[in-house]
Each structure stands twice: as structure tokens, then as C-alpha cells.
């Protein structure tokens, strides 16, 4: 699969853009485990053109994570164009337009998935951004605003006509947020449309290698994107890639190996921020990690991990886990 002149290989697996998750350290970790392309946290066009420091920092990328995409969102055409040019100057491989974020503070103000209620404006922004930059422009969106407006099959053609070079679809409506199951049937219908010629990337509920293979085989997508399935499990890219290539499960490296990965993720987070903020940032991954699921009487340990204030305290709790559960090795 290619986006512009970027060759991502056969059946690429991508890291989804996620606010407060896909920081540079986490992107590099997922890249290490086989992610074929990574995305930054999404960037507010309004904040970018105002040169808000915290937003400007989101443009920081490094060669080691390439190919990398920077994603922006907003509802004002002029601001999106100006932000797109600033993004292009930062040197990513791809510029992605976020028309899919469902959270109230974004969609409720007309940005992200809010654009699904104003398709003419969505298309106007897309055309304007495509014409404003030279790097490939892509779009990420959802099936529609709600169950009564699943417009993605028709919308996909219109976005393609605006000049985008790939389309990512999350298999939920905005109304669903992240509840229920992702519906990939309409994503498959986009691929079946003979008028579509750009790559179609599917997103939503890809949490196992088996599900990844099903999405490729059943719905014919050109690539899949993994989001929440990577929380506390950056090695999921290794699991998926291995399964797609061999048809077999990736040989499990064991609990201690995975624990060391999470500790390294913690250290990377602390190095990027500081000890207090770095630990707060990593709590989401520790809370969601499947590494600790199914352990008997683990609730108190999980709470202790999420309350730890220092690296030493957190690591001591983590190191005690294998001693308490000798069956893990």
C-alpha cells in the first residue's frame, strides 16, 4: 500500500492518533515493535495558529519514527489551511485531517466528528488543505453522526474527489463514541465501490491478531489502524505482524519481558516530561494493560500502581508482582 510516494508494504498496521497517548516516546516504542506508520496526538488548528506552546510541541517528530503523520482538527477553513502549512514545515510524511474525534469539547464545537453534520464545510476544508500543501493529505472519520446518518460510503467518494490520498474510517458513529462494537460492513462497502481508488484504512476494535487478519480478509481493507488495543501493550504490533506473516501466534516472550517493556515506557515518559507528570501520563497504559488481567486478588496492587508518585515506588510494586504470582513465569 502506498500513500503518495510512501510505500508501507503489504497489509500495513498503523498506530492510531490518540490524545495524551501517542506522544513521541510511545510512537517510537510502537515503531520498535513493528508499527508501519505512526500518528501524533491530534493538533488543534486554532491553537496552532496562535502558536500555543503545548500545541507547538506536538509537531516535534524525529527521523527514527518515520513514516509519521501529524493530524490536525478544526472547523475554520482559514485556520486549517494556516495550520496545515505550519505542519508541512515541521516535516511529517503525511498530513491527516481529523473528522472523527467524538469527544464533546471537539465534536460539540463543530470540529472532529462534528464535521459529519456539515459535509459541505468538511469538503471545503479538505479541498483547501489539499491545495495548500505539497505533502500527502489523508482523512480520518467515522461512519456518520448517528445510526440515521451513516453516510460514509457516499462521503468517501466525495473526499477522494477533494484530492486526499488515503481514507481511514472508524467503524462507529459519533453517537456511539467508543461504546458497542465497531461495524466494519460499511468499510467493506467502500472497498467494493469500483470508483474508489485511494487506500482505505479500517479502524475499530482491532485488539487481537485474529481480528486483524479477519479485517484484511473479510473487508478487503488496504491497512488497519490500532488504537486502544495498544494501551499498555505496544507489542501488539509484533503479535499482529507475526500472525499475518506466518499464520501462527507470536512466541510469547513471557511476563517479565513485557513488564520490562512497560517499565521502559514509564522511563521514556518521565524523561520526556518529568517524574510527576510522566507517571501520571503512564497510568492510562498501566490501568488498561492486558498484562495484569486475570490475576487473582490484583485490585489492591492495581490501585497501588496507579497511586504511585515516584518511579522507585512504582517499580517496586511492579517487581513484586512476579514474586506474588510465580505461575506467570
C-alpha positions as CSV (number, residue, x, y, z in Angstrom):
1,X,0.0,0.0,0.0
2,X,1.2,3.5,-0.8
3,X,0.2,6.9,0.3
4,X,1.7,9.3,-2.2
5,X,5.2,8.1,-2.7
6,X,5.3,6.4,0.7
7,X,5.4,2.6,0.4
8,X,4.1,1.0,3.6
9,X,4.3,-2.6,2.3
10,X,1.7,-5.2,2.2
11,X,-1.0,-5.2,4.8
12,X,0.4,-2.4,6.9
13,X,-0.6,-2.0,10.6
14,X,-0.7,1.6,11.8
15,X,-0.8,3.3,15.2
16,X,-3.9,5.5,15.6
17,X,-3.6,9.1,16.7
18,X,-4.7,9.4,20.3
19,X,-4.7,12.4,22.5
20,X,-2.5,12.1,25.6
21,X,-1.3,8.7,24.3
22,X,0.7,8.9,21.1
23,X,3.5,11.1,22.3
24,X,7.0,10.7,20.8
25,X,8.2,8.1,23.3
26,X,5.1,5.9,22.7
27,X,5.3,6.3,19.0
28,X,8.9,5.1,19.0
29,X,8.1,2.2,21.1
30,X,5.3,1.1,18.8
31,X,7.6,1.6,15.8
32,X,10.1,-0.7,17.5
33,X,7.5,-3.4,17.7
34,X,6.5,-3.1,14.0
35,X,4.0,-0.3,13.5
36,X,4.3,0.6,9.8
37,X,3.3,4.2,10.3
38,X,2.6,6.2,13.5
39,X,0.4,9.3,14.1
40,X,0.9,12.2,16.5
41,X,-1.7,13.3,19.0
42,X,-4.2,15.4,17.2
43,X,-3.4,19.1,17.0
44,X,-5.9,21.9,17.3
45,X,-5.6,24.2,14.2
46,X,-6.8,27.2,16.3
47,X,-4.2,26.6,19.0
48,X,-1.5,26.0,16.3
49,X,-2.0,29.3,14.5
50,X,-2.0,31.1,17.9
51,X,1.4,29.3,18.5
52,X,0.3,27.9,21.9
53,X,3.5,26.3,23.3
54,X,1.9,23.0,24.3
55,X,0.4,22.6,20.9
56,X,3.6,23.6,19.0
57,X,5.4,20.8,20.9
58,X,3.1,18.2,19.3
59,X,4.8,19.0,16.0
60,X,8.0,17.5,17.2
61,X,8.9,14.4,15.3
62,X,12.2,12.5,14.7
63,X,13.6,10.6,11.8
64,X,13.5,7.3,13.8
65,X,9.7,7.2,13.8
66,X,9.2,7.7,10.0
67,X,6.9,7.4,8.3
68,X,4.9,9.6,10.6
69,X,1.7,11.6,10.2
70,X,0.6,14.8,12.0
71,X,-3.1,15.1,12.5
72,X,-5.0,18.4,12.8
73,X,-8.6,19.3,13.5
74,X,-10.8,22.4,13.4
75,X,-13.8,23.9,11.8
76,X,-12.5,27.1,10.3
77,X,-11.1,26.8,6.8
78,X,-8.6,29.6,7.0
79,X,-7.2,28.3,10.3
80,X,-7.0,24.7,9.0
81,X,-5.1,26.0,5.9
82,X,-2.7,28.0,8.0
83,X,-2.2,25.1,10.4
84,X,-1.6,22.7,7.5
85,X,1.2,24.9,6.2
86,X,2.8,25.0,9.7
87,X,2.5,21.2,9.9
88,X,4.1,20.8,6.5
89,X,7.0,23.0,7.7
90,X,7.5,20.6,10.6
91,X,8.4,17.8,8.0
92,X,6.0,14.9,8.5
93,X,5.4,12.4,5.8
94,X,1.6,12.8,5.9
95,X,-0.9,15.4,7.0
96,X,-4.1,13.8,8.4
97,X,-7.4,15.7,8.9
98,X,-9.4,14.6,11.9
99,X,-13.1,14.5,11.1
100,X,-13.7,11.7,13.6
101,X,-12.9,12.7,17.2
102,X,-16.2,12.2,19.1
103,X,-15.5,14.0,22.4
104,X,-17.8,16.8,23.3
105,X,-15.2,19.5,23.6
106,X,-14.2,18.9,20.0
107,X,-17.3,17.5,18.2
108,X,-19.7,19.6,20.2
109,X,-18.0,22.7,18.8
110,X,-18.1,21.5,15.2
111,X,-14.6,20.1,14.9
112,X,-13.6,16.4,14.6
113,X,-16.7,14.2,14.2
114,X,-18.8,17.4,14.4
115,X,-17.9,17.9,10.7
116,X,-20.2,15.0,9.9
117,X,-23.1,17.4,10.5
118,X,-21.7,19.9,8.0
119,X,-20.5,17.9,5.0
120,X,-20.1,20.9,2.7
121,X,-17.8,22.6,5.2
122,X,-15.8,19.3,5.6
123,X,-15.3,19.1,1.9
124,X,-14.4,22.8,1.7
125,X,-11.7,22.4,4.3
126,X,-10.4,19.2,2.7
127,X,-10.1,20.8,-0.7
128,X,-8.5,23.9,0.7
129,X,-5.9,22.0,2.7
130,X,-5.0,19.6,-0.2
131,X,-4.4,22.7,-2.4
132,X,-2.4,24.4,0.3
133,X,0.4,21.8,0.9
134,X,2.6,19.5,-1.2
135,X,2.7,16.5,1.2
136,X,0.0,13.8,1.0
137,X,-3.2,14.7,2.8
138,X,-5.4,12.0,4.3
139,X,-8.6,11.9,6.3
140,X,-9.8,10.0,9.3
141,X,-13.5,10.0,10.1
142,X,-16.5,7.8,11.2
143,X,-19.5,6.1,9.7
144,X,-21.7,9.1,10.3
145,X,-23.1,11.2,13.1
146,X,-25.6,8.6,14.3
147,X,-27.5,5.5,13.2
148,X,-29.8,7.6,11.0
149,X,-26.9,9.2,9.1
150,X,-24.4,6.5,8.1
151,X,-23.2,8.4,5.1
152,X,-19.6,7.1,4.8
153,X,-19.9,5.2,1.5
154,X,-21.1,8.3,-0.4
155,X,-18.8,10.6,1.7
156,X,-15.7,8.5,0.9
157,X,-16.1,9.3,-2.8
158,X,-16.6,13.0,-2.2
159,X,-13.4,13.1,0.0
160,X,-11.5,11.3,-2.7
161,X,-12.6,13.8,-5.2
162,X,-11.1,16.5,-3.0
163,X,-7.7,15.0,-3.6
164,X,-6.9,13.1,-0.4
165,X,-4.6,10.2,-0.8
166,X,-6.0,7.8,1.8
167,X,-9.1,7.5,4.0
168,X,-9.3,6.0,7.5
169,X,-12.7,5.0,8.8
170,X,-13.5,4.2,12.4
171,X,-16.4,1.7,12.3
172,X,-18.6,3.6,14.7
173,X,-20.8,6.7,14.6
174,X,-20.2,9.8,16.6
175,X,-23.2,9.0,18.8
176,X,-21.6,5.6,19.7
177,X,-18.5,7.3,21.0
178,X,-16.4,4.2,21.9
179,X,-19.3,2.0,23.0
180,X,-20.7,-1.1,21.4
181,X,-18.9,-2.9,18.6
182,X,-17.3,-1.4,15.6
183,X,-19.2,-2.1,12.4
184,X,-16.8,-2.9,9.5
185,X,-19.5,-3.7,6.9
186,X,-19.7,-0.2,5.6
187,X,-15.9,0.0,5.5
188,X,-16.0,-3.1,3.3
189,X,-18.6,-1.4,1.1
190,X,-16.3,1.5,0.5
191,X,-13.6,-1.0,-0.7
192,X,-16.2,-2.7,-3.0
193,X,-17.0,0.6,-4.7
194,X,-15.3,0.4,-8.1
195,X,-14.9,4.2,-8.2
196,X,-12.7,4.2,-5.1
197,X,-9.0,4.1,-5.9
198,X,-7.3,5.5,-2.8
199,X,-6.2,3.2,0.1
200,X,-8.9,2.6,2.7
201,X,-7.7,2.0,6.2
202,X,-10.0,0.3,8.8
203,X,-10.1,1.2,12.5
204,X,-12.1,0.0,15.5
205,X,-11.8,-2.9,17.9
206,X,-8.6,-4.4,16.4
207,X,-7.4,-6.0,19.6
208,X,-6.1,-9.4,18.5
209,X,-4.0,-10.8,15.6
210,X,-7.0,-12.9,14.6
211,X,-9.2,-9.8,14.3
212,X,-6.6,-8.0,12.3
213,X,-6.5,-10.9,9.8
214,X,-10.3,-11.0,9.6
215,X,-10.4,-7.3,8.8
216,X,-8.0,-7.8,5.9
217,X,-9.6,-10.9,4.6
218,X,-13.3,-10.2,5.1
219,X,-13.4,-6.5,4.3
220,X,-10.5,-6.1,1.9
221,X,-9.0,-3.0,3.6
222,X,-5.6,-1.8,2.5
223,X,-4.4,-1.3,6.1
224,X,-5.6,-1.5,9.6
225,X,-5.2,1.0,12.4
226,X,-4.8,0.0,16.1
227,X,-5.8,2.5,18.8
228,X,-6.9,1.4,22.3
229,X,-5.6,-2.1,21.7
230,X,-2.1,-0.7,22.1
231,X,-2.7,0.7,25.6
232,X,-0.2,-1.0,27.9
233,X,0.5,-3.4,25.0
234,X,2.8,-1.8,22.4
235,X,4.0,-5.3,21.4
236,X,0.6,-5.8,19.8
237,X,2.1,-4.7,16.6
238,X,4.7,-7.5,16.8
239,X,1.8,-10.0,17.6
240,X,-0.3,-8.9,14.6
241,X,2.6,-8.7,12.1
242,X,3.9,-12.1,13.0
243,X,0.4,-13.6,12.7
244,X,-0.3,-12.0,9.3
245,X,3.1,-13.2,8.0
246,X,3.1,-16.8,9.4
247,X,-0.4,-17.7,10.4
248,X,0.9,-18.6,13.8
249,X,0.9,-16.9,17.2
250,X,4.0,-14.9,18.1
251,X,6.0,-16.8,20.6
252,X,5.2,-15.3,24.0
253,X,8.3,-13.7,25.4
254,X,6.9,-14.0,29.0
255,X,5.6,-11.8,31.7
256,X,8.9,-10.4,32.8
257,X,9.9,-9.3,29.3
258,X,6.6,-7.5,28.9
259,X,6.9,-6.0,32.4
260,X,10.3,-4.6,31.3
261,X,8.7,-3.0,28.3
262,X,6.1,-1.2,30.5
263,X,9.0,0.0,32.8
264,X,10.9,1.3,29.8
265,X,7.7,3.1,28.6
266,X,7.5,4.7,32.1
267,X,11.1,5.8,32.0
268,X,10.6,7.3,28.5
269,X,7.5,9.2,29.7
270,X,9.4,10.5,32.7
271,X,12.3,11.6,30.6
272,X,10.0,13.5,28.2
273,X,8.1,15.2,30.9
274,X,9.2,14.9,34.5
275,X,8.7,12.3,37.2
276,X,5.3,13.5,38.4
277,X,3.8,14.2,35.0
278,X,5.5,11.3,33.4
279,X,4.0,8.8,35.9
280,X,0.5,10.4,35.6
281,X,0.8,10.1,31.8
282,X,1.6,6.4,32.0
283,X,-1.2,5.5,34.4
284,X,-3.7,5.0,31.5
285,X,-1.4,2.4,30.0
286,X,-0.9,0.5,33.3
287,X,-4.6,0.6,34.0
288,X,-5.5,-0.8,30.6
289,X,-2.7,-3.3,30.1
290,X,-3.8,-6.8,29.5
291,X,-0.6,-8.0,31.2
292,X,-2.3,-7.9,34.6
293,X,-5.8,-9.1,33.6
294,X,-6.9,-12.3,35.2
295,X,-4.6,-12.1,38.1
296,X,-6.4,-13.2,41.3
297,X,-6.8,-10.5,44.1
298,X,-4.9,-8.0,42.0
299,X,-7.2,-5.0,42.6
300,X,-5.2,-3.6,45.5
301,X,-2.0,-3.9,43.5
302,X,-3.5,-2.1,40.6
303,X,-4.7,0.7,42.8
304,X,-1.2,1.0,44.3
305,X,0.4,1.2,40.9
306,X,-2.0,4.0,39.9
307,X,-1.3,5.9,43.1
308,X,2.5,5.6,43.0
309,X,4.1,9.0,42.9
310,X,7.7,8.1,42.1
311,X,9.5,5.8,39.7
312,X,11.1,3.9,42.6
313,X,7.7,3.3,44.3
314,X,6.1,2.2,41.0
315,X,8.9,-0.1,40.0
316,X,9.0,-1.7,43.4
317,X,5.3,-2.5,43.1
318,X,5.8,-3.9,39.6
319,X,8.8,-6.0,40.7
320,X,6.8,-7.6,43.5
321,X,4.2,-9.0,41.0
322,X,6.2,-11.9,39.7
323,X,7.1,-12.9,43.3
324,X,3.4,-13.0,44.2
325,X,2.4,-14.9,41.1
326,X,5.1,-17.5,40.4
327,X,2.9,-19.1,37.8
328,X,3.5,-16.1,35.5
329,X,6.9,-17.5,34.5
